C-alpha cells in the first residue's frame, strides 16, 4: 500500500534533487575531506565541531515552517485573517516532506547547498576515519560493542 508514494527516511531528499545539485554537494564533501586530510588535527577537530552544529535540511525546513507559521498567525490575528493561509501552506509543505521526501522549499534549500543529515554524517565519518577514530576497531579481532560505539560516536 505504501510502496512508491512514501519515501524511506534515509533516502527522501536525494532522489528528489537535481543530479547537478547532488553532484555539487558530493564534490564539496570530497573537497572538504581532502582539505582536512592535510591539516593539523586541531583544525580537523574544529571542523568536526562545525559539523556537529550544522543544520541539516530537515531541521532547516522545520525551523522555517515554524517561523512562517508564527508570522502568519500573528499577522492573521493583528492585520488580516488572510494571513492565516501562511501556516496552512507551511503545514502542507511539512506533510508533503514527511510523506514524499520532497516539497518546494527543499528545492530552494538544496540549491543553497543545505545538506541532508546523511551527507553531513558522510563527511563526519570520513574525517573521523582520517583522525584514526576507527583504528581501535580495525586492530582487534572482535572489538566490544562499547568500543565500537565509542569509535563512531562523538569521541
C-alpha positions as CSV (number, residue, x, y, z in Angstrom):
1,X,0.0,0.0,0.0
2,X,2.8,2.5,0.8
3,X,5.2,1.3,-1.9
4,X,6.4,4.2,-4.1
5,X,4.4,7.0,-2.6
6,X,6.1,7.1,0.8
7,X,9.9,7.5,0.7
8,X,12.2,5.9,3.1
9,X,13.6,8.1,5.9
10,X,17.2,7.9,4.9
11,X,16.7,8.4,1.1
12,X,13.9,11.0,1.0
13,X,15.7,14.2,-0.3
14,X,18.5,12.9,-2.5
15,X,16.3,11.3,-5.3
16,X,14.1,14.4,-5.5
17,X,17.1,16.7,-6.0
18,X,18.6,17.6,-9.4
19,X,21.6,15.4,-10.2
20,X,23.7,18.6,-10.7
21,X,23.0,19.8,-7.2
22,X,23.6,16.4,-5.7
23,X,26.9,16.2,-7.6
24,X,27.9,19.7,-6.4
25,X,27.3,18.8,-2.8
26,X,29.1,15.5,-3.2
27,X,32.1,17.2,-4.7
28,X,32.1,19.8,-1.9
29,X,32.2,16.9,0.7
30,X,35.1,15.3,-1.1
31,X,36.9,18.7,-1.3
32,X,36.3,19.2,2.4
33,X,37.7,15.8,3.3
34,X,40.7,16.3,1.0
35,X,41.4,19.7,2.6
36,X,41.2,18.5,6.2
37,X,43.2,15.4,5.5
38,X,46.3,17.6,5.2
39,X,45.5,19.8,8.1
40,X,46.6,19.9,11.7
41,X,44.5,17.6,13.9
42,X,43.2,20.6,15.9
43,X,41.8,22.1,12.7
44,X,40.2,18.7,11.9
45,X,38.7,18.6,15.3
46,X,37.3,22.1,14.8
47,X,35.7,21.0,11.6
48,X,34.1,18.1,13.3
49,X,32.6,20.5,15.9
50,X,31.3,22.6,13.0
51,X,29.6,19.5,11.5
52,X,28.0,18.8,14.9
53,X,26.4,22.3,14.7
54,X,25.5,22.2,11.0
55,X,21.7,22.2,10.4
56,X,20.5,19.5,8.1
57,X,17.8,20.1,5.6
58,X,15.1,18.6,7.7
59,X,15.9,21.0,10.6
60,X,16.1,23.9,8.3
61,X,12.7,23.1,6.8
62,X,11.1,22.7,10.3
63,X,12.6,25.9,11.6
64,X,11.4,27.9,8.5
65,X,8.0,26.4,8.6
66,X,7.6,27.2,12.3
67,X,8.7,30.8,11.7
68,X,6.4,31.3,8.7
69,X,3.5,29.8,10.8
70,X,4.2,32.1,13.7
71,X,4.3,35.1,11.3
72,X,1.1,34.0,9.6
73,X,-0.6,33.6,13.0
74,X,0.5,36.9,14.2
75,X,-0.4,38.8,11.1
76,X,-3.7,36.9,10.9
77,X,-4.6,38.0,14.4
78,X,-3.5,41.6,14.1
79,X,-3.6,42.5,10.4
80,X,-5.9,40.5,8.2
81,X,-7.4,37.0,8.5
82,X,-6.0,36.1,5.1
83,X,-2.6,35.8,6.7
84,X,-3.8,32.5,8.3
85,X,-3.1,31.0,4.9
86,X,0.6,31.0,5.6
87,X,0.5,28.4,8.4
88,X,-1.7,26.3,6.3
89,X,0.8,26.3,3.4
90,X,3.7,25.6,5.8
91,X,1.8,22.6,7.3
92,X,1.1,21.3,3.8
93,X,4.8,21.5,2.9
94,X,5.8,19.7,6.1
95,X,3.3,17.0,5.5
96,X,4.4,16.6,1.9
97,X,8.1,16.4,3.0
98,X,7.2,13.8,5.7
99,X,5.4,11.6,3.2
100,X,7.2,12.0,-0.1
101,X,10.6,13.4,0.9
102,X,10.1,16.5,-1.3
103,X,8.4,19.9,-1.1
104,X,9.1,23.2,-2.9
105,X,11.3,24.7,-0.1
106,X,13.5,21.7,-0.2
107,X,14.4,22.5,-3.8
108,X,15.5,26.0,-2.7
109,X,17.4,24.8,0.3
110,X,19.3,22.2,-1.8
111,X,20.2,24.9,-4.4
112,X,21.7,26.9,-1.4
113,X,23.8,23.8,-0.5
114,X,21.9,22.7,2.6
115,X,22.8,19.1,3.1
116,X,20.9,16.1,4.4
117,X,21.9,14.5,7.8
118,X,23.2,11.6,5.8
119,X,25.6,13.8,3.8
120,X,26.8,15.6,6.9
121,X,27.4,12.2,8.6
122,X,29.3,11.0,5.5
123,X,31.8,13.9,5.9
124,X,31.9,13.5,9.6
125,X,32.8,9.8,9.5
126,X,35.3,10.3,6.7
127,X,37.1,12.9,8.9
128,X,36.9,10.6,12.0
129,X,38.5,7.8,9.9
130,X,41.3,10.2,8.9
131,X,41.7,11.2,12.6
132,X,42.1,7.5,13.4
133,X,38.9,7.0,15.5
134,X,38.3,3.6,13.9
135,X,41.8,2.2,14.3
136,X,40.9,0.5,17.6
137,X,38.2,-1.4,15.8
138,X,40.4,-2.5,13.0
139,X,43.2,-3.6,15.3
140,X,41.1,-6.0,17.2
141,X,39.6,-9.3,16.0
142,X,36.3,-8.7,17.8
143,X,36.0,-5.3,19.4
144,X,33.4,-4.8,22.1
145,X,30.2,-3.1,21.3
146,X,31.2,-0.3,23.7
147,X,34.5,0.3,21.9
148,X,32.7,0.3,18.5
149,X,30.1,2.8,19.7
150,X,32.8,5.0,21.2
151,X,34.6,5.0,17.9
152,X,31.7,6.1,15.8
153,X,30.2,8.4,18.4
154,X,31.5,11.8,19.5
155,X,34.9,11.0,20.8
